[in-house]
Amino acid sequence: MRQISRQIILIGLGVVTVAALTLGMTLHSLRASSPADRATVDGGDNHWRVVKACDQRKSVLVEGFAAGQPLPEGKARQVASLLTDLMQYCTEDVQARISSDNQILLSVNGSGYVPYTPGAPLPMLPAAAAKQFSPRDQQIWKVELAHTIKQGHDLFHSSKLGTNGISCDMCHPDASNTHPETYPKFQTQLKKVALLRDVINWCIENPLEGKKLADDDPQLKALEAYIISQRTGKALEPGEH
């Protein structure tokens, strides 16, 4: 009786082991089936290096290169050129694949892959996408920009950035003589090449006796937006004094 129970247990363990191995192989197959899901697909030369555009909505998968592996200059230029080409379709999610024999396939908004020639119209581009941005989109952006500029205007005409009651407009009425179009340039007060935001912070710390703003501070962005908006139409002259 004890021997029979032992055989049953061994058979049960065998079934569980086979099931686990089968499940593991199935999961491995699913994970490796699409290069879009993994930076590297194991097996022979079947490696894919993923490079993404700045909007994170365009990506190129390059066959024959592992994740983290630098691309040769020629291949890197090909990838950069392809991403630049695809960025004109800024509202679309596009994934390109460059095979080891330099064939290019595209998937648009999750559709199946189709052949693509750089510079050609985007395959399967929805008719509505021909008009990239709606009037409503543009109106929203105008309102957001105007709001940021207004915030900058209010800060520029307020003493809250400092501790001595001085405000930016007391020296620069309506941002006059700030010349944002001339930056970057060598700034004598800082003794180095400076950006507009560097000089804004210098003024906050010195004439206003306040605390400098972090580069990602919304207040600094608003001040920059206001100052630059006051020079609309002026040609860029970096380095000009």
N, C-alpha and C positions, 0 to 999 in steps of 0.2 A: 504494500500500500504506500509506504514511504517512498519507494523507488518510482512508483507511478506519479505521485505528487511532484517529485523532483523533475521528472520528464516534462510534466505539464508546465512547470515553472520555466524550464529551459526553453521550451517551445514558445511560451509567451514572451520571454525576453528576446528571442530571435525575431519574432514578429515586430516587436517594438523597435528593435535595432534597424530592421529593414525599412520600417515606416519612417524612422528618423532620417536615415540616409537618403531615402527617396525624397522626403520633404526638403532636405538640405540641398540636394542636387537641383530640385525644381526651383527653389529660391535663388540659387546661384545662376541658373539659366535665365530667370526673369531679370535679375540684376544686370547681367552681362548682355542681355539681348539688345539693348539700345544704348548707343554711345551718348545719347542726350542725357541719360541718367547717371553716367559715370565718366570721370575724366580719363580713366584708363580701362580698357577692356582686355582681360587677360587672354593670352593664347597667341603664340607666334608673333607676327608683326602687327597684330590687330590692336594697336594702341591708338588712343585719340587724345590729342592735346586741345583743350578748350580755351579759346580766347574770346572775351566779351567786349562789346563796345561800351562807351561811357554811359549810355542810357540803360544798360543791363537788359535790353530787349532784343539786341542783336548778338548772335554768337557764331563763331566759326569753329568747327571741329576738324582738326588736322590729323589725318591718318599717319601712323608710323612714328608718332612722338608721344612719349609718356607724360603723365601729369607732372608739372613742374620742370620739365625739360625745356631749356631755351631753344628757340627755333633759329636755324641758320638765317643770315641776313636776307637772302633771296626769298625764302619762304615767309619770313616775318613781313617783308614788304608786300608780298602777295596777299597775306591775311589782312594787313592794314588797309590795302587798297580795296579789298572786298568789303570790309566793314564800312569804309568811307562811302562806297557805292550804295550799300544797304541803308545807311543812315538817312538817305533822302526820303525813305519811307518811315518817317519818325513815329507814326502812330501804330505801326505793325510790329508784331512779334515774329522775328525771322531767325531761323537757324540754318546755317550753311554747313556743308560737309565737303572738304577737299580730300579726295582719295589720293593714294600714293601715286597714281598715274595722272594726277592733276585734273580729274573730272570734278566738276562742282555741281552739287545737288542742293536744292533749297526746300525748306518746309516753312510755309507761311501760316501763322496763327494756328499751329498744331496740325496742319494738313499733311498729306503724304509728301514724300520727297519727289521733286521733279528736276530735270536738268536745267541749268542756268548758265548764261553767258554774261560776264560782267559788263555793265553798261546797258543791258537790255531791260525792257519793262519787267517789273516784278511779276512772276507767275501767280495766277489765281488772286490777283489784287482785287479786293471788293470794289464795286463801282463807286460806292460812297467814299472810298479812301482817296479818290482823285482830288477831293477838296479836303485838304489836310486838317484845317481848323475852321470851326463854325464861327459866325459873328458873335454868338454867345460866348464861345471860348475867349475870343479876343477882348470882349467887353469885360469879362471876369479878370483877365490879366491886367487890363488898364486900371480897373478899380483897385486891384491889389498893389500895383505900382504906385498909384496916386496915394494910397493909404501909407505906404512905406515912406514916400517922399514927404508927406505931411508930418509923419512922426519925426523925420529928420529935421524938418523946418522947426518944429516945436522944441526939439532938443537944442538946436543951434541958437535959438532965441531964449533959452532958459539957463539959469545959473545952477541947475541941479547937478550938472556934471562936475562942478568944482566945489570948493569950500570957502571961497572968498567973495562971492557975490558977482564975479565976472562971468559973462556969457560970451560965446563965440562971436555973436553978431556985433558986440561992442567994438571989436577990432576989424571985423569983416562984415559990414552990413550986407545982408542978402548974399552972403558967401563971396563977396567981391575980393579980388586979389588972392584967391586961393588957387586958381589956375590948375584944376585937376587934370586938364588935358596935357600938362607937361610932365606928369609922372608916368613911370619912375624916372628919377633923376638924383644926382648927388645933392644931398641936403647938408648945408654947412653946420646947422645946429646939431645934427646927428652924426656928422663926420662919416657918412656912408651913403650909398645909394638907397633911396627910400621910396616906398609906395605912399600913396595918398593916406592910407590908414595909419602909417607910421607917423606922419606929421600931425594927423588929427590927435593921436594919442600923446604926442609930444606937447601939443597945445593944452590938452586936458591936464597933463601932469605938471606943466610949468606955469603958463599964465593963469590957468584956472585953479591950480593947486589941488587937482583931483586925482582919482585913481584911474590908471589906464584901463581900457576896455579890451576884453579878449577878442581874438580875431573872429570868433563865431558869435559874438554878442550881437543880438538884433539891433541894439542901439548904434553900434558902430556901422552896421550895414545901412541903417536908416540915414545916418549922417553922410555917408558916402553917396547914397542915392540922391539926397537933397543937394549936396554940393555939385555933383556931376550934372544934375538936372538944370542947374542954374547956368550951365555953359553949353546947353544944347545948341548944336550947329557948329561949334568950334572944331577946327581940325586938330587931330592928335599931333602933338609935338613933344614926344618923350625926350627928356634931357634938356629941354629949353629953359633958360633962366631969364 
